[in-house]
Every structure is written in C-alpha cells, then in structure tokens.
C-alpha cells in the first residue's frame, strides 16, 4: 500500500485532457508541482479544499478523482 489510503486518478485524468502537465495542474490549483507529484505517487493525502480544487479543475466531483482504499 502507498503512504496514504487515499488513492487518485490524477495522472490518468491529466493525460486524458491532452497531456496536461503537472505544473499546469499545480498552477490551476494554487499548489506546487511537488505537491502534484506527491499526490500522484500516493505519498500525500490532499486537504479537503485541495481535493475540491483538483476535482473542479477536471470538471468532476471529488469522488470521481479520489477514493478511499482501506486494507
């Protein structure tokens, strides 16, 4: 299991949207590229606010981007 039980589809969604860069997503959400890298790698669970920002950037609901994966 990764570092957090919060899994996400951020990388897939970026690619599906015309290869959106990590930097472009970071800029749209007001965070650093390193934050996006950590999220995609599963090393960081976003705050609720950041989860909403990311989901809205993709035009989706939070649960369409993030999911809880309990062991």
TARALIN-V754697 format. One record per residue. RES is the residue in three letters. OMEGA is omega in radians with two decimals (999 if undefined). Layout:
# TARALIN-V754697
res=(RES | RES)
omega=(OMEGA | OMEGA)
This chain:
# TARALIN-V754697
res=(UNK | UNK | UNK | UNK | UNK | UNK | UNK | UNK | UNK | UNK | UNK | UNK | UNK | UNK | UNK | UNK | UNK | UNK | UNK | UNK | UNK | UNK | UNK | UNK | UNK | UNK | UNK | UNK | UNK | UNK | UNK | UNK | UNK | UNK | UNK | UNK | UNK | UNK | UNK | UNK | UNK | UNK | UNK | UNK | UNK | UNK | UNK | UNK | UNK | UNK | UNK | UNK | UNK | UNK | UNK | UNK | UNK | UNK | UNK | UNK | UNK | UNK | UNK | UNK | UNK | UNK | UNK | UNK | UNK | UNK | UNK)
omega=(3.09 | -3.10 | -3.11 | 3.12 | 3.11 | 3.11 | -3.13 | 3.11 | -3.05 | -3.11 | 3.13 | -3.13 | 3.09 | -3.11 | 3.13 | -3.13 | 3.04 | 3.14 | 3.02 | -3.13 | 3.04 | -3.14 | 3.12 | 3.10 | 3.12 | 3.14 | -3.13 | -3.07 | 3.11 | 3.10 | 3.11 | 3.06 | 3.13 | 3.08 | 3.13 | 3.11 | -3.13 | 3.09 | -3.12 | -3.13 | -3.14 | 3.14 | -3.03 | 3.04 | -3.08 | 2.96 | 3.12 | 3.13 | -3.14 | 3.09 | 3.09 | 3.13 | -3.13 | -3.13 | -3.14 | 3.08 | 3.11 | -3.12 | -3.06 | 3.01 | -3.11 | -3.09 | 3.02 | -3.13 | -3.06 | 3.07 | 3.13 | 3.14 | 3.13 | 3.09 | 999)
